[in-house]
């Protein structure tokens, strides 16, 4: 895909109000790296809050309640993309 095509498609995705934020994030990420496995991507609480359209304290509650799966990376808890995308379907 050419850079110009990528720019046009990215603009269209961002402008479409019918696409949920989580799906937009997934589509835009695929445009930049089509070989990336979404299940391998990890999000911070702030990033997850932006994708899901909720507050950071809500993300903390969702983690505590088991709605979001996490992985520990060097002592830091990261949220799996798989668990975020499961909530956006």
Backbone bond lengths (Angstrom), bond angles and torsions (degrees), N, CA, C in turn:
res aa  C-N    CA-C-N  psi(-1)  N-CA   C-N-CA  omega(-1)  CA-C   N-CA-C  phi
1 X - - - 1.440 - - 1.524 108.89 -
2 X 1.288 115.68 136.51 1.463 118.93 -179.92 1.526 110.22 -78.19
3 X 1.319 115.59 161.65 1.461 120.83 179.26 1.527 111.08 -62.23
4 X 1.320 116.48 -37.71 1.470 120.27 179.74 1.527 111.03 -64.43
5 X 1.321 116.93 -43.11 1.460 120.92 177.99 1.522 110.42 -63.27
6 X 1.316 116.45 -44.04 1.465 121.36 179.10 1.534 110.52 -59.09
7 X 1.330 117.05 -41.58 1.465 121.65 179.23 1.524 111.14 -63.76
8 X 1.313 116.93 -43.72 1.467 121.47 -179.75 1.528 110.71 -64.63
9 X 1.317 116.92 -47.34 1.459 120.96 -179.17 1.527 110.46 -64.55
10 X 1.325 117.60 -41.19 1.462 121.73 178.43 1.522 110.61 -60.69
11 X 1.318 117.54 -43.90 1.466 121.58 178.65 1.525 111.22 -62.52
12 X 1.311 116.43 -42.18 1.466 120.41 179.94 1.524 111.24 -64.43
13 X 1.316 117.09 -42.57 1.468 121.01 179.58 1.525 110.18 -63.73
14 X 1.317 116.78 -46.55 1.466 120.28 -179.43 1.518 112.19 -63.32
15 X 1.324 118.60 -33.51 1.456 122.46 -176.80 1.532 113.12 -81.25
16 X 1.320 117.93 -18.93 1.466 121.28 -175.87 1.526 110.19 -77.75
17 X 1.329 116.50 110.92 1.464 121.78 -177.88 1.525 113.29 -77.95
18 X 1.335 116.94 -9.17 1.462 119.57 -179.47 1.526 112.77 -86.43
19 X 1.326 117.60 -8.87 1.468 121.72 179.62 1.517 108.40 -94.23
20 X 1.339 116.99 128.98 1.466 120.57 -179.43 1.530 110.09 -66.42
21 X 1.349 117.05 154.48 1.467 119.87 -179.45 1.531 113.32 -57.13
22 X 1.315 117.37 -38.66 1.462 120.05 -179.97 1.512 112.78 -65.13
23 X 1.305 115.86 -41.50 1.466 120.35 179.20 1.524 110.00 -69.31
24 X 1.348 116.90 -39.47 1.468 120.07 176.54 1.524 110.28 -57.89
25 X 1.338 115.97 -47.27 1.466 120.94 -179.69 1.527 110.50 -57.39
26 X 1.315 116.05 -44.64 1.466 120.96 -179.40 1.530 111.01 -63.70
27 X 1.330 116.68 -44.22 1.461 121.18 -179.31 1.527 111.20 -65.23
28 X 1.326 116.58 -44.56 1.463 120.10 -179.16 1.529 111.14 -66.40
29 X 1.325 116.74 -38.29 1.461 119.58 178.22 1.532 110.66 -65.50
30 X 1.331 116.38 -38.45 1.459 120.00 178.84 1.525 111.43 -63.89
31 X 1.331 117.18 -35.16 1.468 120.03 178.80 1.526 111.75 -62.14
32 X 1.331 117.22 -36.36 1.463 120.30 -177.90 1.522 112.58 -84.58
33 X 1.347 116.96 -28.23 1.460 120.10 -179.14 1.526 108.99 -147.83
34 X 1.330 118.29 84.68 1.466 120.90 -174.85 1.528 114.61 -66.74
35 X 1.312 118.00 -13.05 1.466 120.32 -177.71 1.520 112.85 -97.81
36 X 1.323 117.38 -1.94 1.457 120.98 -179.24 1.522 110.24 -72.01
37 X 1.302 116.58 135.30 1.448 122.19 175.48 1.525 108.69 -85.32
38 X 1.343 120.08 118.45 1.457 120.12 -177.54 1.518 113.35 -61.27
39 X 1.324 117.87 -29.18 1.447 121.00 179.79 1.532 112.15 -66.81
40 X 1.326 116.82 -20.39 1.461 120.66 -177.99 1.528 111.87 -88.71
41 X 1.315 117.43 -12.03 1.455 121.00 -178.47 1.513 109.98 -79.15
42 X 1.320 115.84 141.38 1.460 121.90 179.05 1.521 109.66 -121.59
43 X 1.321 116.48 144.39 1.454 122.82 -177.90 1.522 110.99 -119.22
44 X 1.322 116.01 148.36 1.462 120.99 169.41 1.530 107.10 -77.78
45 X 1.342 116.83 170.17 1.460 119.70 177.64 1.523 110.68 -60.82
46 X 1.313 116.92 -40.87 1.460 120.87 -178.66 1.531 111.21 -64.85
47 X 1.330 116.89 -43.73 1.463 120.24 178.46 1.524 110.71 -62.88
48 X 1.333 116.94 -43.56 1.465 120.96 179.32 1.525 110.64 -62.23
49 X 1.333 116.40 -39.65 1.467 120.54 178.64 1.526 110.93 -61.86
50 X 1.324 117.23 -40.99 1.464 120.86 178.47 1.524 111.63 -64.63
51 X 1.321 116.72 -43.47 1.464 120.92 -178.72 1.529 110.86 -65.39
52 X 1.343 116.71 -42.16 1.459 120.48 -176.29 1.528 113.18 -87.27
53 X 1.318 116.47 -11.65 1.458 119.48 179.47 1.519 113.76 72.41
54 X 1.336 115.95 34.65 1.465 121.68 178.29 1.522 109.03 -127.27
55 X 1.331 116.30 176.72 1.461 120.36 179.90 1.532 111.03 -84.23
56 X 1.321 115.49 163.72 1.467 121.11 177.50 1.534 110.67 -62.75
57 X 1.348 119.88 -42.73 1.473 118.83 176.21 1.534 113.07 -59.62
58 X 1.328 116.65 -33.78 1.471 119.67 176.72 1.522 110.21 -65.61
59 X 1.324 116.89 -40.21 1.469 120.65 177.18 1.530 109.59 -61.56
60 X 1.319 117.23 -42.86 1.473 120.97 178.52 1.532 110.37 -59.74
61 X 1.329 117.62 -42.30 1.468 121.27 177.74 1.520 110.83 -64.99
62 X 1.333 116.25 -41.78 1.463 119.91 179.95 1.527 111.21 -63.21
63 X 1.330 116.27 -37.65 1.473 119.84 175.83 1.527 109.93 -64.41
64 X 1.323 115.78 -47.13 1.469 121.01 -178.07 1.525 111.17 -62.43
65 X 1.336 116.98 -38.35 1.462 121.96 -178.69 1.528 113.08 -80.47
66 X 1.335 117.09 -5.15 1.454 120.99 177.63 1.521 114.48 85.32
67 X 1.346 117.86 9.28 1.462 120.72 178.53 1.523 111.29 -73.90
68 X 1.326 117.09 -26.88 1.461 122.74 178.39 1.524 109.17 -118.24
69 X 1.314 116.09 131.84 1.463 121.04 178.06 1.526 109.35 -86.43
70 X 1.306 115.73 144.47 1.461 120.33 -178.69 1.524 110.81 -127.56
71 X 1.316 114.42 162.12 1.464 122.89 173.14 1.512 107.55 -131.62
72 X 1.305 116.64 140.69 1.464 120.73 176.73 1.519 109.07 -88.98
73 X 1.319 115.05 126.84 1.458 121.87 176.49 1.515 106.79 -124.17
74 X 1.324 116.20 106.94 1.462 122.47 -179.97 1.529 112.02 49.98
75 X 1.328 115.88 44.90 1.457 120.48 176.74 1.512 115.10 86.02
76 X 1.322 117.66 -4.34 1.458 121.51 179.81 1.520 109.11 -107.57
77 X 1.304 116.57 132.34 1.453 122.32 -179.87 1.529 109.87 -85.40
78 X 1.318 116.60 122.28 1.467 122.56 177.75 1.528 108.71 -116.82
79 X 1.315 116.04 149.19 1.463 122.44 -176.95 1.524 108.90 -95.86
80 X 1.335 116.30 134.58 1.458 119.84 -178.95 1.528 110.79 -75.68
81 X 1.314 115.51 143.26 1.468 121.12 177.82 1.516 110.21 -63.03
82 X 1.306 116.08 -36.01 1.460 120.65 -179.18 1.526 111.24 -57.37
83 X 1.331 117.34 -42.63 1.464 119.15 -178.75 1.525 111.32 -72.10
84 X 1.325 117.55 -32.01 1.473 120.34 176.96 1.515 110.10 -69.37
85 X 1.328 117.97 -46.29 1.454 121.06 -178.50 1.535 111.27 -66.38
86 X 1.325 118.10 -29.48 1.447 120.97 177.33 1.531 111.23 -62.41
87 X 1.328 117.03 -30.79 1.469 121.50 179.93 1.518 112.28 -81.46
88 X 1.327 118.45 -18.13 1.461 121.03 -176.98 1.514 112.66 -93.70
89 X 1.309 118.36 -3.96 1.471 121.33 -178.27 1.512 110.67 -80.73
